[in-house]
Amino acid sequence: VQLQASGGGLVQAGGSLRLSCAASGRTFSSYNIGWFRQAPGREREFVAAQWLGSTNAYYGDSAKGRFTVSRDNAKNTVYLQMNSLKPEDTAVYYCAAIPRGRPPIQLRDPAKYDYWGKGTQVTVSS
């Protein structure tokens, strides 16, 4: 599975961005996609994930109420809509693939993901 994240940029606090994660590969349907972010000097942090074939979405504490994850299976693309952005949301955002069948408790652990895309920079100015 190959992943490519895009949609990052510079935005003022309170603004919005929509990130996209385009996936390719015959086995894409065998994976769920999660979003992580990493700010300089900090550990990689779980942001959100949505399971294939389900409306269930999971969010990290920093994303709840502001971010929405969605998936378009026809386009092999997962989106992360980010609203009410704050300067502390500044980070490189990554999408990653975790095999289906893994329990939700594992989705917050970046070590459980098999494939990672190159990140996209999000910068929120105050």
Secondary structure, 3 states (H helix, E strand, C coil): CEEEEECCEEEECCCCEEEEEEEECCCHHHEEEEEEEECCCCCCEEEEEECCCCCCEEECCCCCCCEEEEEEHHHCEEEEEECCCCHHHCEEEEEEEEECCCCHHHCCCHHHCCEECECEEEEEEC
